[in-house]
Amino acid sequence: MMKHFGFSILFTIVCLAISAYWGFTHGPEAGLKTMFTALTITAILAVMEVSLSFDNAVVNASVLRGWDHFWKMIFLTVGIVIAVFGMRLVFPIVIVAVTADMGMLDVVNMALNEPQQYSEKLMAHHAEIAAFGGAFLLLVFLNFFFDEGKDTHWFRWLERRLANLANVPAMSVFISLIALLIMAANVADAERLLVTMAGIWGIVVYIGVQVLSHLLGGEPEIDEDGNAVAHDASGASTGVIKAGLGGFIYLEVLDASFSFDGVIGAFAITSDVVIIMLGLAIGAMFVRSMTIYLVEKGTLDAYIFLEHGAHYAIGALAFIMLASGTGVHVPEVVTGLIGVAFIVWAVIASIQYSKRQG
């Protein structure tokens, strides 16, 4: 256990120490009281991020388990830097800078010294962010079940019919566009075009990553028995490495879609961007550790419906994000509990299935 989570625990201690120092030294009422407040909010944000992103860890593991050691390390090093600093700190600043026509340094200064104003400018574009992330996550959910080759079904009656829909060309894109049009029809006229374009970009990015992965992956090497040839880390083919690049981009975009919801939810708790980044960073690090733990322990094989539960949770999050863009407010605790509920339900169902097969 310490092998997988030791660094995350150390990282948490460092982040909490920075949070305590920040609370003790910044603000009009800096001191012990604000220090404990900062520590408490940081811990709450970390727990919220883990609960919102546990299903993300399961999906990450389903992609990552086919990778060699090199790409796993890229995911753990470069990927965590992008996830923590890129998606949870830099990207919100970029959104405000572009939409408000401000310089990056001006936005950073606003975030540190006028956090309330920064929060308002970011939240003003919640609908576009929700449209992009919701459309992307909806495609992740749909394409998992629209697979005629998938023979493992949790809810058989439903999933068999969804698998049959895979024969209809572009069915997942069709449903995603319908969901996006419904969302766009329920936003203010001034936002409609921006929301529609953001959702279309979510769909384009999802398909683009699939295209990139296919183009870079090349054709698999087939042996004389008609089976794909496996390569270990030391002898990985160029195709496998290139496919790893496409998969890496896919996981980073997936993480970005999850981080949108976490960042927006964090501003409902505090407007201090430093505390938000520290709390979400702790959660992001634990999600990475959980991903590797699930891969190396073979948890997805042991719990056959775990991946199904994660995708149902992603589908629920996608619809919640699309709904939130129209002004429907769903508390972050509810969003997190839905994901945890599906995961726990899937684990219990997997154990019962194994007993029946046993």
Residue pairs with C-beta under 8 A, 6 or more apart in sequence:
2 9
4 289
4 290
4 292
4 293
4 296
5 286
5 289
5 293
7 285
7 289
8 282
8 285
8 286
8 288
8 289
11 281
11 282
11 285
12 46
12 282
12 285
12 286
15 42
15 278
15 279
15 281
15 282
16 39
16 42
16 43
16 278
16 282
18 278
19 38
19 39
19 42
19 274
19 275
19 278
19 279
20 35
20 38
20 39
22 38
22 272
22 274
22 275
22 278
23 30
23 34
23 35
23 36
23 37
23 38
23 39
23 275
24 30
24 31
24 32
24 34
24 35
24 38
26 34
26 274
27 34
38 272
38 275
41 269
41 270
41 272
41 275
41 279
42 275
42 278
42 279
42 282
43 279
44 269
44 279
45 266
45 269
45 270
45 275
45 276
45 278
45 279
45 280
45 282
45 283
46 279
46 280
46 282
46 283
46 286
47 283
48 262
48 265
48 266
48 269
48 279
48 283
48 332
48 333
48 336
49 262
49 279
49 280
49 282
49 283
49 284
49 287
50 283
50 286
50 287
51 336
51 337
51 339
51 340
52 258
52 261
52 262
52 265
52 283
52 317
52 332
52 335
52 336
52 339
53 255
53 258
53 262
53 283
53 284
53 287
54 287
54 290
54 310
54 313
54 339
54 340
54 343
55 309
55 310
55 311
55 313
55 314
55 317
55 339
55 342
55 343
56 254
56 255
56 258
56 287
56 310
56 314
57 287
57 288
57 290
57 291
57 294
58 294
58 300
58 306
58 307
58 309
58 310
58 343
59 140
59 254
59 307
59 310
59 311
59 314
60 75
60 251
60 254
60 255
60 287
60 291
61 290
61 291
61 292
61 294
61 295
61 299
61 300
62 300
62 307
62 310
63 247
63 250
63 251
64 71
64 72
64 75
64 247
64 251
64 291
64 292
64 295
65 295
65 300
67 75
67 244
67 247
68 231
68 232
68 233
68 236
68 240
68 241
68 244
69 233
70 233
70 236
70 241
70 244
71 241
71 244
71 247
71 248
72 292
72 295
74 244
74 248
75 248
75 251
75 288
75 291
76 288
76 292
79 248
79 251
79 252
79 255
79 288
80 284
80 285
80 288
82 252
82 255
83 252
83 255
83 259
83 284
83 288
84 277
84 280
84 281
84 284
84 285
85 277
87 252
87 255
87 256
87 259
88 259
88 262
88 263
88 276
88 277
88 280
88 281
88 284
89 273
89 277
91 256
91 259
92 122
92 263
92 273
93 104
93 107
93 108
93 111
94 104
95 122
95 125
95 129
96 102
96 107
96 110
96 111
96 118
96 121
96 122
97 103
97 104
97 106
97 107
99 121
99 124
99 125
100 107
100 121
102 110
107 118
110 117
110 118
110 121
111 118
111 273
112 273
112 274
115 271
115 272
115 273
116 271
118 271
118 273
119 267
119 271
122 263
122 264
122 267
123 264
123 267
126 264
126 324
126 325
127 187
127 191
127 194
127 195
127 198
127 325
127 326
128 191
128 194
128 195
128 197
128 198
128 325
129 198
129 260
129 264
129 325
130 260
130 264
130 321
130 322
130 324
130 325
131 180
131 183
131 184
131 195
131 196
131 198
131 199
131 202
131 322
131 325
132 198
132 199
132 201
132 202
132 205
132 257
132 260
133 202
133 256
133 257
133 258
133 260
133 261
133 318
133 321
134 179
134 183
134 199
134 202
134 318
134 319
134 321
134 322
134 325
135 176
135 179
135 180
135 198
135 199
135 200
135 202
135 203
135 206
135 318
135 322
136 202
136 203
136 205
136 206
136 253
136 254
136 257
137 254
137 257
137 258
137 314
137 315
137 317
137 318
137 321
138 175
138 176
138 179
138 315
138 318
138 319
138 322
139 172
139 173
139 176
139 202
139 203
139 206
139 207
140 206
140 254
140 311
140 314
140 318
141 311
141 312
141 314
141 315
141 318
142 171
142 172
142 175
142 176
142 315
143 172
144 150
144 307
144 308
144 311
145 159
145 162
145 163
145 311
146 162
146 163
146 165
146 166
146 171
146 172
147 163
147 166
148 163
148 164
148 166
148 167
150 159
150 163
152 304
152 305
152 308
153 159
153 160
153 163
154 305
154 308
154 309
154 346
154 349
159 308
165 171
168 174
173 203
173 207
176 199
176 203
177 203
179 319
179 322
180 196
180 199
180 200
180 203
180 322
181 196
182 322
183 195
183 199
183 322
183 323
183 325
183 326
184 192
184 195
184 196
184 199
185 192
186 326
186 327
187 195
187 325
187 326
187 327
195 325
202 257
205 253
206 253
209 246
209 249
209 250
209 253
210 250
212 245
212 246
212 249
213 243
213 246
213 247
213 249
213 250
214 246
216 239
216 242
216 243
216 245
216 246
217 239
217 240
217 242
217 243
217 246
218 238
218 239
218 242
218 243
219 239
220 228
220 229
220 239
221 228
221 229
221 237
221 239
222 228
222 229
223 229
231 237
231 240
255 284
258 317
259 280
259 284
260 321
261 317
261 320
261 321
261 332
261 335
262 280
262 283
263 276
263 280
265 332
265 335
266 276
266 279
266 280
267 276
268 332
270 276
293 299
294 300
299 306
300 306
300 307
302 350
302 354
303 346
303 347
303 350
303 351
304 350
304 353
304 354
305 346
305 347
305 349
305 350
305 353
306 343
306 346
306 347
306 350
307 346
308 346
309 342
309 343
309 345
309 346
309 347
309 349
310 342
310 343
310 346
312 342
312 346
313 338
313 339
313 342
313 343
316 335
316 338
316 339
316 342
317 335
317 338
317 339
320 330
320 335
320 338
323 330
324 330
